[in-house]
Amino acid sequence: MPRKRFLRYAFTRKGIAENAPYLIKDHESVTELYRISGEGCYWMRVRTVDQEALTAFLDELLKYGNYRVNLDMGQIK
């Protein structure tokens, strides 16, 4: 079963932020994508089948900026 990962992402290359939704919104692993205030530019929910798929997705994101990953430990409500 795919695990849920929550990512905060900040684009660090000039000119990329305007195109961010187009770069990642169509990726098969991204199930939700929001523009946010505060730390980071975007918040996304990502589902991957395994750690290797997550690593490949994160390697792609690193071309454009930095990210922070939080893992779903279990739903409370």
C-alpha positions in Angstrom: 0.0 0.0 0.0 1.4 3.4 -0.9 2.6 5.6 2.0 1.5 9.2 2.3 4.2 11.8 2.4 3.7 15.5 3.0 6.2 17.9 1.4 6.9 21.6 1.8 8.8 22.9 -1.1 10.6 26.1 -1.8 11.8 26.9 -5.4 15.2 28.5 -5.3 15.9 29.1 -9.0 14.6 32.4 -10.4 11.7 32.1 -12.9 10.8 28.7 -11.6 8.2 29.7 -9.0 5.8 31.1 -11.6 5.9 27.7 -13.4 5.9 25.5 -10.3 2.4 24.1 -10.6 3.0 23.1 -14.2 6.2 21.3 -13.3 4.8 19.1 -10.5 1.0 19.1 -10.7 0.8 16.5 -13.4 3.3 14.1 -11.6 1.6 10.8 -10.9 2.7 10.8 -7.2 1.3 14.2 -6.4 -2.3 13.9 -5.1 -2.7 17.4 -3.7 -0.9 20.7 -4.3 -1.3 24.0 -2.5 0.5 27.4 -2.7 1.2 28.4 0.9 2.5 31.2 3.0 5.4 31.0 5.5 8.2 28.5 5.1 8.2 27.1 1.6 6.2 28.0 -1.5 4.1 24.9 -1.9 2.6 22.1 0.2 1.9 18.8 -1.5 0.6 15.4 -0.6 2.5 12.7 -2.3 1.8 8.9 -2.5 4.6 6.6 -3.7 4.7 2.8 -3.9 8.0 2.6 -2.2 11.1 4.5 -1.0 12.8 4.2 -4.3 9.9 6.0 -6.0 10.0 8.8 -3.4 13.7 9.2 -3.8 13.4 9.5 -7.6 10.7 12.2 -7.1 12.7 14.1 -4.6 15.8 13.9 -6.9 13.7 15.6 -9.6 12.5 18.3 -7.2 16.1 19.1 -6.1 16.8 20.4 -9.6 14.6 23.4 -8.8 14.7 24.0 -5.0 14.6 22.5 -1.5 12.1 20.4 0.2 11.1 19.1 3.7 9.4 15.7 4.0 7.0 14.6 6.7 5.7 11.1 6.9 2.2 10.0 7.8 2.5 8.0 11.0 -1.2 7.2 11.3 -4.5 9.0 11.0 -6.0 10.2 14.2 -9.4 11.5 12.9 
